[in-house]
Amino acid sequence: MKKSIIAAGLLALFSTAALANETLIVGATPVPHAEILEFVKPVLAKEGVDLQVKVFNDFIQPNQQLAEKHLDANYYQYRPFLDNYNQTRHTNLVPVVGVHIEPFGAYSSKYTTLAAVPDGATIAIPNDPVNTGRALVMLSNAGLITLKDPHNPQSATKDITSNPHHFKIRELEGAMLA
């Protein structure tokens, strides 16, 4: 159902923005964004839009390629990430329509509960400033760490004021964590 609603929104966006017999090159991260674009591709083709999906395995290249005009659009990020990109890269990319926010969670192939995670374990979080903050707030809300401001979505690892379990917080490229 969720994929259908998102697909309907993309169809409305791309079909009204595009003219018949137009090629539209959109950059996206593999899952779920490129999958969703592939889902709507046949419908857009019937409307004369040749949707070409360019898949990126990191979170910087889609914006860089868009800024350099190698893409017509990209589809993968939410507003705070775009705002941070524009500020740090001195670009002026603008959102056309809101994008769903992927749920954030803690995942492990070893542990089934937070209580089972041993002291000193390594916890990987995204390395971009926006998602680093989201991850740290989540860890704080779970009681694993304490932050200077537990509600600040722009928190950084330097804002950890207490780490009673001595977790090693390792920042990695977000796409590696999916």
C-alpha positions in Angstrom: 0.0 0.0 0.0 2.8 2.4 1.0 4.6 1.8 -2.3 1.4 2.5 -4.2 0.8 5.8 -2.5 4.3 6.9 -3.1 4.1 5.7 -6.7 0.9 7.7 -7.2 2.6 10.8 -6.0 5.6 10.3 -8.2 3.3 9.7 -11.2 1.5 12.9 -10.5 4.8 14.8 -10.2 6.6 13.5 -13.2 3.6 13.3 -15.6 2.5 16.9 -15.0 6.1 18.2 -15.0 7.1 16.3 -18.1 6.0 16.6 -21.7 5.3 13.7 -24.0 8.3 12.1 -25.5 10.6 13.5 -22.9 13.5 11.8 -21.2 13.7 12.3 -17.4 16.9 11.2 -15.7 16.4 10.8 -11.9 19.1 9.8 -9.4 18.2 7.6 -6.5 19.6 5.4 -3.8 19.0 1.6 -4.4 16.4 0.8 -1.8 13.6 1.8 -1.7 13.9 4.8 -4.0 15.2 3.3 -7.2 12.8 0.4 -6.7 9.9 2.8 -6.5 11.0 4.6 -9.6 11.3 1.3 -11.5 7.8 0.5 -10.3 6.4 3.7 -11.9 8.6 3.6 -15.0 6.1 1.6 -17.2 3.2 3.9 -16.4 5.2 6.9 -17.3 6.3 5.3 -20.5 2.7 5.0 -21.5 2.5 8.8 -21.0 5.5 9.3 -23.2 8.0 9.9 -20.5 11.3 7.9 -20.8 12.3 7.6 -17.1 15.9 6.7 -16.7 17.0 5.8 -13.2 20.6 6.3 -12.2 21.4 4.4 -9.0 23.9 5.8 -6.5 25.3 4.0 -3.5 26.2 7.0 -1.5 24.2 10.1 -0.3 26.4 12.8 -1.8 26.6 11.9 -5.5 22.9 12.3 -6.4 23.0 16.0 -5.2 26.4 16.6 -6.8 25.2 15.2 -10.1 22.0 17.3 -9.9 24.0 20.4 -9.1 26.2 19.7 -12.1 23.1 19.2 -14.3 23.8 15.5 -15.1 20.4 14.7 -13.6 16.9 16.2 -14.0 16.0 15.3 -10.4 16.9 13.1 -7.6 14.8 11.1 -5.2 16.2 9.9 -1.9 16.5 12.5 0.8 14.4 14.5 3.2 14.4 18.3 3.7 17.0 18.6 6.6 19.5 16.5 4.6 19.0 18.7 1.5 19.3 21.9 3.6 22.5 20.7 5.1 23.9 19.8 1.7 23.0 23.2 0.3 24.6 24.9 3.3 27.9 22.9 3.3 28.3 22.8 -0.5 27.0 26.3 -1.3 24.4 25.0 -3.7 20.8 26.0 -4.1 19.0 22.8 -4.9 15.3 23.0 -4.1 12.7 20.4 -3.2 9.9 19.9 -5.7 7.8 17.7 -3.5 8.2 16.2 0.0 9.7 12.7 0.2 8.8 10.1 2.7 11.2 9.7 5.6 12.6 6.2 6.0 12.1 4.7 9.5 15.2 4.7 11.7 15.9 1.7 13.9 18.6 -0.4 15.5 19.4 -3.6 13.7 21.7 -6.5 14.6 22.4 -9.9 13.2 23.8 -10.9 16.7 21.4 -9.4 19.3 17.7 -9.6 19.6 17.2 -7.1 22.3 19.0 -3.9 23.4 19.7 -5.5 26.8 21.7 -8.2 25.1 24.2 -5.7 23.5 27.3 -6.1 25.7 29.3 -3.3 27.2 32.0 -2.0 24.9 30.1 -3.1 21.7 30.5 -1.1 18.5 27.4 0.7 17.3 27.5 2.0 13.8 25.6 5.2 12.9 25.4 7.3 9.7 28.3 9.7 9.2 26.4 12.6 7.6 25.5 15.4 10.1 21.7 15.1 9.7 21.4 11.4 10.1 24.1 11.3 12.8 21.9 13.5 14.9 18.8 11.3 14.3 20.8 8.2 15.3 22.2 9.8 18.5 18.8 11.0 19.6 17.4 7.5 19.0 20.2 6.0 21.1 19.6 8.6 23.8 15.8 7.9 23.8 16.6 4.2 24.2 18.7 5.1 27.3 22.0 3.8 25.8 23.7 7.2 25.9 23.0 10.7 27.3 23.2 13.8 25.1 23.8 17.4 26.0 20.4 18.1 24.5 18.4 14.8 24.0 16.0 16.5 21.6 18.5 18.1 19.3 18.4 16.4 15.9 21.7 18.1 15.0 23.6 16.4 17.8 27.1 15.1 17.1 29.2 12.5 18.9 31.0 15.3 20.8 27.6 16.0 22.4 27.5 12.6 24.2 27.8 13.5 27.9 27.4 9.9 29.2 28.1 6.5 27.7 27.8 4.2 30.7 28.1 1.0 28.6 31.3 2.3 26.9 29.8 1.7 23.4 32.1 2.5 20.6 30.1 4.8 18.3 31.4 4.3 14.7 30.3 6.6 11.9 29.9 5.0 8.5 28.5 6.0 5.1 24.7 5.7 5.5 24.3 3.5 2.5 26.6 0.9 4.2 24.2 0.6 7.1 21.0 -0.3 5.2 
